[in-house]
């Protein structure tokens, strides 16, 4: 039989439900008991229902929170790099493939989104430059 982890984290928006995995059932069924709820945006967790968390449970949960935040930060940066690539591909599409109707359908939305992004980036850069080292 495949060795399963002792804990399972069911990802959800801004966190996870934490389950303890048990395969000791005489019918070899997998039993998952929810033991906690994690809030990654706040970096905390709480026991689920009447469950009392052990020190081992808390350690595993805290390690998972740290790993999850690292993964999300890496993915966010990767998404931004993909956005830069997508903007380049969009410029190429607009210049080489887009029909007048295609451009009419997206130009205003693209210009507003790019203006908004540019405004934020310029303001943030100005704030960074104005800060004393």
Helices and strands as residue ranges (DSSP letters): E 7-12, E 15-22, E 31-39, E 44-47, H 55-96, H 100-130
